[in-house]
Amino acid sequence: MATCRYCRGAFPQDQFITGNGPRYLVCVRCGVEQGFVSEEETPQLYSDELVRGRTALYARRYGIWMSLFVGWSIFLVMGQGIELWSRAIFIVLIISTILVPIRHFLGTPRFKAEESRLTP
């Protein structure tokens, strides 16, 4: 993977503009910002709107796994000492541990559809 001369980011080859001289090894984002190419000439450029949409999509998809991990961590560290709530929290975590993978795998087609819609 090549590195952009301006932002020092490492990207695959399809994320670079073509050309020699000042356009050599310049990613599409820096190429648009520096004025080497226009946005219409770079179909692979992710606009800020697309970036926010894709970030929200991935946060919705994998946020529930992070919540489950944090829930188990908190329960194991300090949740066992609470008399009444420890059983209730434990039951909720067990049910969540069973339902989260099911929800994750059943939501795969919708996720793939939204991801392809948000891919330039």
Phi and psi in radians as a Rosetta constraint file:
Dihedral C 1 N 2 CA 2 C 2 CIRCULARHARMONIC -1.449 0.35
Dihedral N 2 CA 2 C 2 N 3 CIRCULARHARMONIC 2.828 0.35
Dihedral C 2 N 3 CA 3 C 3 CIRCULARHARMONIC -1.984 0.35
Dihedral N 3 CA 3 C 3 N 4 CIRCULARHARMONIC 2.353 0.35
Dihedral C 3 N 4 CA 4 C 4 CIRCULARHARMONIC -1.218 0.35
Dihedral N 4 CA 4 C 4 N 5 CIRCULARHARMONIC 2.455 0.35
Dihedral C 4 N 5 CA 5 C 5 CIRCULARHARMONIC -1.268 0.35
Dihedral N 5 CA 5 C 5 N 6 CIRCULARHARMONIC -0.426 0.35
Dihedral C 5 N 6 CA 6 C 6 CIRCULARHARMONIC -1.631 0.35
Dihedral N 6 CA 6 C 6 N 7 CIRCULARHARMONIC -0.955 0.35
Dihedral C 6 N 7 CA 7 C 7 CIRCULARHARMONIC -1.658 0.35
Dihedral N 7 CA 7 C 7 N 8 CIRCULARHARMONIC -0.121 0.35
Dihedral C 7 N 8 CA 8 C 8 CIRCULARHARMONIC 1.106 0.35
Dihedral N 8 CA 8 C 8 N 9 CIRCULARHARMONIC 0.364 0.35
Dihedral C 8 N 9 CA 9 C 9 CIRCULARHARMONIC -1.486 0.35
Dihedral N 9 CA 9 C 9 N 10 CIRCULARHARMONIC 2.522 0.35
Dihedral C 9 N 10 CA 10 C 10 CIRCULARHARMONIC -1.693 0.35
Dihedral N 10 CA 10 C 10 N 11 CIRCULARHARMONIC 2.141 0.35
Dihedral C 10 N 11 CA 11 C 11 CIRCULARHARMONIC -2.339 0.35
Dihedral N 11 CA 11 C 11 N 12 CIRCULARHARMONIC 2.788 0.35
Dihedral C 11 N 12 CA 12 C 12 CIRCULARHARMONIC -1.176 0.35
Dihedral N 12 CA 12 C 12 N 13 CIRCULARHARMONIC 2.840 0.35
Dihedral C 12 N 13 CA 13 C 13 CIRCULARHARMONIC -1.066 0.35
Dihedral N 13 CA 13 C 13 N 14 CIRCULARHARMONIC -0.498 0.35
Dihedral C 13 N 14 CA 14 C 14 CIRCULARHARMONIC -1.291 0.35
Dihedral N 14 CA 14 C 14 N 15 CIRCULARHARMONIC -0.116 0.35
Dihedral C 14 N 15 CA 15 C 15 CIRCULARHARMONIC -1.675 0.35
Dihedral N 15 CA 15 C 15 N 16 CIRCULARHARMONIC 0.213 0.35
Dihedral C 15 N 16 CA 16 C 16 CIRCULARHARMONIC -1.963 0.35
Dihedral N 16 CA 16 C 16 N 17 CIRCULARHARMONIC 2.584 0.35
Dihedral C 16 N 17 CA 17 C 17 CIRCULARHARMONIC -1.391 0.35
Dihedral N 17 CA 17 C 17 N 18 CIRCULARHARMONIC 2.704 0.35
Dihedral C 17 N 18 CA 18 C 18 CIRCULARHARMONIC -1.639 0.35
Dihedral N 18 CA 18 C 18 N 19 CIRCULARHARMONIC 2.658 0.35
Dihedral C 18 N 19 CA 19 C 19 CIRCULARHARMONIC 2.426 0.35
Dihedral N 19 CA 19 C 19 N 20 CIRCULARHARMONIC 2.970 0.35
Dihedral C 19 N 20 CA 20 C 20 CIRCULARHARMONIC -1.948 0.35
Dihedral N 20 CA 20 C 20 N 21 CIRCULARHARMONIC 3.034 0.35
Dihedral C 20 N 21 CA 21 C 21 CIRCULARHARMONIC 1.294 0.35
Dihedral N 21 CA 21 C 21 N 22 CIRCULARHARMONIC -2.271 0.35
Dihedral C 21 N 22 CA 22 C 22 CIRCULARHARMONIC -1.217 0.35
Dihedral N 22 CA 22 C 22 N 23 CIRCULARHARMONIC -0.309 0.35
Dihedral C 22 N 23 CA 23 C 23 CIRCULARHARMONIC -1.535 0.35
Dihedral N 23 CA 23 C 23 N 24 CIRCULARHARMONIC -0.101 0.35
Dihedral C 23 N 24 CA 24 C 24 CIRCULARHARMONIC -1.243 0.35
Dihedral N 24 CA 24 C 24 N 25 CIRCULARHARMONIC 2.277 0.35
Dihedral C 24 N 25 CA 25 C 25 CIRCULARHARMONIC 0.973 0.35
Dihedral N 25 CA 25 C 25 N 26 CIRCULARHARMONIC 0.862 0.35
Dihedral C 25 N 26 CA 26 C 26 CIRCULARHARMONIC -2.113 0.35
Dihedral N 26 CA 26 C 26 N 27 CIRCULARHARMONIC 2.178 0.35
Dihedral C 26 N 27 CA 27 C 27 CIRCULARHARMONIC -1.229 0.35
Dihedral N 27 CA 27 C 27 N 28 CIRCULARHARMONIC 2.863 0.35
Dihedral C 27 N 28 CA 28 C 28 CIRCULARHARMONIC -1.122 0.35
Dihedral N 28 CA 28 C 28 N 29 CIRCULARHARMONIC -0.636 0.35
Dihedral C 28 N 29 CA 29 C 29 CIRCULARHARMONIC -1.111 0.35
Dihedral N 29 CA 29 C 29 N 30 CIRCULARHARMONIC -0.844 0.35
Dihedral C 29 N 30 CA 30 C 30 CIRCULARHARMONIC -1.181 0.35
Dihedral N 30 CA 30 C 30 N 31 CIRCULARHARMONIC -0.583 0.35
Dihedral C 30 N 31 CA 31 C 31 CIRCULARHARMONIC -1.094 0.35
Dihedral N 31 CA 31 C 31 N 32 CIRCULARHARMONIC -0.691 0.35
Dihedral C 31 N 32 CA 32 C 32 CIRCULARHARMONIC -1.246 0.35
Dihedral N 32 CA 32 C 32 N 33 CIRCULARHARMONIC -0.753 0.35
Dihedral C 32 N 33 CA 33 C 33 CIRCULARHARMONIC -1.131 0.35
Dihedral N 33 CA 33 C 33 N 34 CIRCULARHARMONIC -0.620 0.35
Dihedral C 33 N 34 CA 34 C 34 CIRCULARHARMONIC -1.477 0.35
Dihedral N 34 CA 34 C 34 N 35 CIRCULARHARMONIC -0.164 0.35
Dihedral C 34 N 35 CA 35 C 35 CIRCULARHARMONIC 1.506 0.35
Dihedral N 35 CA 35 C 35 N 36 CIRCULARHARMONIC 0.255 0.35
Dihedral C 35 N 36 CA 36 C 36 CIRCULARHARMONIC -1.278 0.35
Dihedral N 36 CA 36 C 36 N 37 CIRCULARHARMONIC -0.609 0.35
Dihedral C 36 N 37 CA 37 C 37 CIRCULARHARMONIC -2.434 0.35
Dihedral N 37 CA 37 C 37 N 38 CIRCULARHARMONIC 2.826 0.35
Dihedral C 37 N 38 CA 38 C 38 CIRCULARHARMONIC -1.670 0.35
Dihedral N 38 CA 38 C 38 N 39 CIRCULARHARMONIC 2.919 0.35
Dihedral C 38 N 39 CA 39 C 39 CIRCULARHARMONIC -1.127 0.35
Dihedral N 39 CA 39 C 39 N 40 CIRCULARHARMONIC -0.524 0.35
Dihedral C 39 N 40 CA 40 C 40 CIRCULARHARMONIC -1.220 0.35
Dihedral N 40 CA 40 C 40 N 41 CIRCULARHARMONIC -0.479 0.35
Dihedral C 40 N 41 CA 41 C 41 CIRCULARHARMONIC -1.410 0.35
Dihedral N 41 CA 41 C 41 N 42 CIRCULARHARMONIC -0.221 0.35
Dihedral C 41 N 42 CA 42 C 42 CIRCULARHARMONIC -2.073 0.35
Dihedral N 42 CA 42 C 42 N 43 CIRCULARHARMONIC 1.523 0.35
Dihedral C 42 N 43 CA 43 C 43 CIRCULARHARMONIC -1.209 0.35
Dihedral N 43 CA 43 C 43 N 44 CIRCULARHARMONIC -0.328 0.35
Dihedral C 43 N 44 CA 44 C 44 CIRCULARHARMONIC -1.495 0.35
Dihedral N 44 CA 44 C 44 N 45 CIRCULARHARMONIC 0.005 0.35
Dihedral C 44 N 45 CA 45 C 45 CIRCULARHARMONIC -1.264 0.35
Dihedral N 45 CA 45 C 45 N 46 CIRCULARHARMONIC 2.244 0.35
Dihedral C 45 N 46 CA 46 C 46 CIRCULARHARMONIC -1.529 0.35
Dihedral N 46 CA 46 C 46 N 47 CIRCULARHARMONIC 2.030 0.35
Dihedral C 46 N 47 CA 47 C 47 CIRCULARHARMONIC -1.291 0.35
Dihedral N 47 CA 47 C 47 N 48 CIRCULARHARMONIC 2.930 0.35
Dihedral C 47 N 48 CA 48 C 48 CIRCULARHARMONIC -1.093 0.35
Dihedral N 48 CA 48 C 48 N 49 CIRCULARHARMONIC -0.594 0.35
Dihedral C 48 N 49 CA 49 C 49 CIRCULARHARMONIC -1.124 0.35
Dihedral N 49 CA 49 C 49 N 50 CIRCULARHARMONIC -0.751 0.35
Dihedral C 49 N 50 CA 50 C 50 CIRCULARHARMONIC -1.165 0.35
Dihedral N 50 CA 50 C 50 N 51 CIRCULARHARMONIC -0.674 0.35
Dihedral C 50 N 51 CA 51 C 51 CIRCULARHARMONIC -1.113 0.35
Dihedral N 51 CA 51 C 51 N 52 CIRCULARHARMONIC -0.777 0.35
Dihedral C 51 N 52 CA 52 C 52 CIRCULARHARMONIC -1.121 0.35
Dihedral N 52 CA 52 C 52 N 53 CIRCULARHARMONIC -0.708 0.35
Dihedral C 52 N 53 CA 53 C 53 CIRCULARHARMONIC -1.116 0.35
Dihedral N 53 CA 53 C 53 N 54 CIRCULARHARMONIC -0.768 0.35
Dihedral C 53 N 54 CA 54 C 54 CIRCULARHARMONIC -1.187 0.35
Dihedral N 54 CA 54 C 54 N 55 CIRCULARHARMONIC -0.649 0.35
Dihedral C 54 N 55 CA 55 C 55 CIRCULARHARMONIC -1.123 0.35
Dihedral N 55 CA 55 C 55 N 56 CIRCULARHARMONIC -0.765 0.35
Dihedral C 55 N 56 CA 56 C 56 CIRCULARHARMONIC -1.125 0.35
Dihedral N 56 CA 56 C 56 N 57 CIRCULARHARMONIC -0.675 0.35
Dihedral C 56 N 57 CA 57 C 57 CIRCULARHARMONIC -1.092 0.35
Dihedral N 57 CA 57 C 57 N 58 CIRCULARHARMONIC -0.816 0.35
Dihedral C 57 N 58 CA 58 C 58 CIRCULARHARMONIC -1.206 0.35
Dihedral N 58 CA 58 C 58 N 59 CIRCULARHARMONIC -0.583 0.35
Dihedral C 58 N 59 CA 59 C 59 CIRCULARHARMONIC -1.155 0.35
Dihedral N 59 CA 59 C 59 N 60 CIRCULARHARMONIC -0.699 0.35
Dihedral C 59 N 60 CA 60 C 60 CIRCULARHARMONIC -1.158 0.35
Dihedral N 60 CA 60 C 60 N 61 CIRCULARHARMONIC -0.649 0.35
Dihedral C 60 N 61 CA 61 C 61 CIRCULARHARMONIC -1.242 0.35
Dihedral N 61 CA 61 C 61 N 62 CIRCULARHARMONIC -0.790 0.35
Dihedral C 61 N 62 CA 62 C 62 CIRCULARHARMONIC -1.867 0.35
Dihedral N 62 CA 62 C 62 N 63 CIRCULARHARMONIC -0.059 0.35
Dihedral C 62 N 63 CA 63 C 63 CIRCULARHARMONIC -1.146 0.35
Dihedral N 63 CA 63 C 63 N 64 CIRCULARHARMONIC -0.587 0.35
Dihedral C 63 N 64 CA 64 C 64 CIRCULARHARMONIC -1.182 0.35
Dihedral N 64 CA 64 C 64 N 65 CIRCULARHARMONIC -0.577 0.35
Dihedral C 64 N 65 CA 65 C 65 CIRCULARHARMONIC -1.165 0.35
Dihedral N 65 CA 65 C 65 N 66 CIRCULARHARMONIC -0.705 0.35
Dihedral C 65 N 66 CA 66 C 66 CIRCULARHARMONIC -1.169 0.35
Dihedral N 66 CA 66 C 66 N 67 CIRCULARHARMONIC -0.677 0.35
Dihedral C 66 N 67 CA 67 C 67 CIRCULARHARMONIC -1.096 0.35
Dihedral N 67 CA 67 C 67 N 68 CIRCULARHARMONIC -0.716 0.35
Dihedral C 67 N 68 CA 68 C 68 CIRCULARHARMONIC -1.121 0.35
Dihedral N 68 CA 68 C 68 N 69 CIRCULARHARMONIC -0.756 0.35
Dihedral C 68 N 69 CA 69 C 69 CIRCULARHARMONIC -1.085 0.35
Dihedral N 69 CA 69 C 69 N 70 CIRCULARHARMONIC -0.784 0.35
Dihedral C 69 N 70 CA 70 C 70 CIRCULARHARMONIC -1.148 0.35
Dihedral N 70 CA 70 C 70 N 71 CIRCULARHARMONIC -0.699 0.35
Dihedral C 70 N 71 CA 71 C 71 CIRCULARHARMONIC -1.057 0.35
Dihedral N 71 CA 71 C 71 N 72 CIRCULARHARMONIC -0.812 0.35
Dihedral C 71 N 72 CA 72 C 72 CIRCULARHARMONIC -1.134 0.35
Dihedral N 72 CA 72 C 72 N 73 CIRCULARHARMONIC -0.687 0.35
Dihedral C 72 N 73 CA 73 C 73 CIRCULARHARMONIC -1.108 0.35
Dihedral N 73 CA 73 C 73 N 74 CIRCULARHARMONIC -0.790 0.35
Dihedral C 73 N 74 CA 74 C 74 CIRCULARHARMONIC -1.136 0.35
Dihedral N 74 CA 74 C 74 N 75 CIRCULARHARMONIC -0.719 0.35
Dihedral C 74 N 75 CA 75 C 75 CIRCULARHARMONIC -1.103 0.35
Dihedral N 75 CA 75 C 75 N 76 CIRCULARHARMONIC -0.775 0.35
Dihedral C 75 N 76 CA 76 C 76 CIRCULARHARMONIC -1.225 0.35
Dihedral N 76 CA 76 C 76 N 77 CIRCULARHARMONIC -0.531 0.35
Dihedral C 76 N 77 CA 77 C 77 CIRCULARHARMONIC -1.398 0.35
Dihedral N 77 CA 77 C 77 N 78 CIRCULARHARMONIC -0.839 0.35
Dihedral C 77 N 78 CA 78 C 78 CIRCULARHARMONIC -2.396 0.35
Dihedral N 78 CA 78 C 78 N 79 CIRCULARHARMONIC -0.011 0.35
Dihedral C 78 N 79 CA 79 C 79 CIRCULARHARMONIC -1.486 0.35
Dihedral N 79 CA 79 C 79 N 80 CIRCULARHARMONIC -0.209 0.35
Dihedral C 79 N 80 CA 80 C 80 CIRCULARHARMONIC -1.378 0.35
Dihedral N 80 CA 80 C 80 N 81 CIRCULARHARMONIC -0.300 0.35
Dihedral C 80 N 81 CA 81 C 81 CIRCULARHARMONIC -1.463 0.35
Dihedral N 81 CA 81 C 81 N 82 CIRCULARHARMONIC -0.193 0.35
Dihedral C 81 N 82 CA 82 C 82 CIRCULARHARMONIC -1.506 0.35
Dihedral N 82 CA 82 C 82 N 83 CIRCULARHARMONIC 2.182 0.35
Dihedral C 82 N 83 CA 83 C 83 CIRCULARHARMONIC -1.066 0.35
Dihedral N 83 CA 83 C 83 N 84 CIRCULARHARMONIC -1.184 0.35
Dihedral C 83 N 84 CA 84 C 84 CIRCULARHARMONIC -1.286 0.35
Dihedral N 84 CA 84 C 84 N 85 CIRCULARHARMONIC -0.730 0.35
Dihedral C 84 N 85 CA 85 C 85 CIRCULARHARMONIC -1.347 0.35
Dihedral N 85 CA 85 C 85 N 86 CIRCULARHARMONIC -0.378 0.35
Dihedral C 85 N 86 CA 86 C 86 CIRCULARHARMONIC -1.119 0.35
Dihedral N 86 CA 86 C 86 N 87 CIRCULARHARMONIC -0.703 0.35
Dihedral C 86 N 87 CA 87 C 87 CIRCULARHARMONIC -1.185 0.35
Dihedral N 87 CA 87 C 87 N 88 CIRCULARHARMONIC -0.745 0.35
Dihedral C 87 N 88 CA 88 C 88 CIRCULARHARMONIC -1.127 0.35
Dihedral N 88 CA 88 C 88 N 89 CIRCULARHARMONIC -0.773 0.35
Dihedral C 88 N 89 CA 89 C 89 CIRCULARHARMONIC -1.142 0.35
Dihedral N 89 CA 89 C 89 N 90 CIRCULARHARMONIC -0.701 0.35
Dihedral C 89 N 90 CA 90 C 90 CIRCULARHARMONIC -1.081 0.35
Dihedral N 90 CA 90 C 90 N 91 CIRCULARHARMONIC -0.748 0.35
Dihedral C 90 N 91 CA 91 C 91 CIRCULARHARMONIC -1.140 0.35
Dihedral N 91 CA 91 C 91 N 92 CIRCULARHARMONIC -0.739 0.35
Dihedral C 91 N 92 CA 92 C 92 CIRCULARHARMONIC -1.099 0.35
Dihedral N 92 CA 92 C 92 N 93 CIRCULARHARMONIC -0.712 0.35
Dihedral C 92 N 93 CA 93 C 93 CIRCULARHARMONIC -1.172 0.35
Dihedral N 93 CA 93 C 93 N 94 CIRCULARHARMONIC -0.664 0.35
Dihedral C 93 N 94 CA 94 C 94 CIRCULARHARMONIC -1.126 0.35
Dihedral N 94 CA 94 C 94 N 95 CIRCULARHARMONIC -0.811 0.35
Dihedral C 94 N 95 CA 95 C 95 CIRCULARHARMONIC -1.100 0.35
Dihedral N 95 CA 95 C 95 N 96 CIRCULARHARMONIC -0.726 0.35
Dihedral C 95 N 96 CA 96 C 96 CIRCULARHARMONIC -1.117 0.35
Dihedral N 96 CA 96 C 96 N 97 CIRCULARHARMONIC -0.684 0.35
Dihedral C 96 N 97 CA 97 C 97 CIRCULARHARMONIC -1.105 0.35
Dihedral N 97 CA 97 C 97 N 98 CIRCULARHARMONIC -0.544 0.35
Dihedral C 97 N 98 CA 98 C 98 CIRCULARHARMONIC -1.383 0.35
Dihedral N 98 CA 98 C 98 N 99 CIRCULARHARMONIC -0.711 0.35
Dihedral C 98 N 99 CA 99 C 99 CIRCULARHARMONIC -1.439 0.35
Dihedral N 99 CA 99 C 99 N 100 CIRCULARHARMONIC -0.516 0.35
Dihedral C 99 N 100 CA 100 C 100 CIRCULARHARMONIC -1.079 0.35
Dihedral N 100 CA 100 C 100 N 101 CIRCULARHARMONIC -0.815 0.35
Dihedral C 100 N 101 CA 101 C 101 CIRCULARHARMONIC -1.117 0.35
Dihedral N 101 CA 101 C 101 N 102 CIRCULARHARMONIC -0.641 0.35
Dihedral C 101 N 102 CA 102 C 102 CIRCULARHARMONIC -1.097 0.35
Dihedral N 102 CA 102 C 102 N 103 CIRCULARHARMONIC -0.827 0.35
Dihedral C 102 N 103 CA 103 C 103 CIRCULARHARMONIC -1.090 0.35
Dihedral N 103 CA 103 C 103 N 104 CIRCULARHARMONIC -0.670 0.35
Dihedral C 103 N 104 CA 104 C 104 CIRCULARHARMONIC -1.090 0.35
Dihedral N 104 CA 104 C 104 N 105 CIRCULARHARMONIC -0.849 0.35
Dihedral C 104 N 105 CA 105 C 105 CIRCULARHARMONIC -1.296 0.35
Dihedral N 105 CA 105 C 105 N 106 CIRCULARHARMONIC -0.541 0.35
Dihedral C 105 N 106 CA 106 C 106 CIRCULARHARMONIC -1.287 0.35
Dihedral N 106 CA 106 C 106 N 107 CIRCULARHARMONIC -0.407 0.35
Dihedral C 106 N 107 CA 107 C 107 CIRCULARHARMONIC -1.554 0.35
Dihedral N 107 CA 107 C 107 N 108 CIRCULARHARMONIC 0.036 0.35
Dihedral C 107 N 108 CA 108 C 108 CIRCULARHARMONIC -1.064 0.35
Dihedral N 108 CA 108 C 108 N 109 CIRCULARHARMONIC -0.792 0.35
Dihedral C 108 N 109 CA 109 C 109 CIRCULARHARMONIC -1.081 0.35
Dihedral N 109 CA 109 C 109 N 110 CIRCULARHARMONIC -0.708 0.35
Dihedral C 109 N 110 CA 110 C 110 CIRCULARHARMONIC -1.143 0.35
Dihedral N 110 CA 110 C 110 N 111 CIRCULARHARMONIC -0.708 0.35
Dihedral C 110 N 111 CA 111 C 111 CIRCULARHARMONIC -1.076 0.35
Dihedral N 111 CA 111 C 111 N 112 CIRCULARHARMONIC -0.802 0.35
Dihedral C 111 N 112 CA 112 C 112 CIRCULARHARMONIC -1.101 0.35
Dihedral N 112 CA 112 C 112 N 113 CIRCULARHARMONIC -0.677 0.35
Dihedral C 112 N 113 CA 113 C 113 CIRCULARHARMONIC -1.143 0.35
Dihedral N 113 CA 113 C 113 N 114 CIRCULARHARMONIC -0.797 0.35
Dihedral C 113 N 114 CA 114 C 114 CIRCULARHARMONIC -1.186 0.35
Dihedral N 114 CA 114 C 114 N 115 CIRCULARHARMONIC -0.600 0.35
Dihedral C 114 N 115 CA 115 C 115 CIRCULARHARMONIC -1.164 0.35
Dihedral N 115 CA 115 C 115 N 116 CIRCULARHARMONIC -0.733 0.35
Dihedral C 115 N 116 CA 116 C 116 CIRCULARHARMONIC -1.183 0.35
Dihedral N 116 CA 116 C 116 N 117 CIRCULARHARMONIC -0.523 0.35
Dihedral C 116 N 117 CA 117 C 117 CIRCULARHARMONIC -1.215 0.35
Dihedral N 117 CA 117 C 117 N 118 CIRCULARHARMONIC -0.559 0.35
Dihedral C 117 N 118 CA 118 C 118 CIRCULARHARMONIC -1.656 0.35
Dihedral N 118 CA 118 C 118 N 119 CIRCULARHARMONIC 0.206 0.35
Dihedral C 118 N 119 CA 119 C 119 CIRCULARHARMONIC -1.820 0.35
Dihedral N 119 CA 119 C 119 N 120 CIRCULARHARMONIC 2.186 0.35
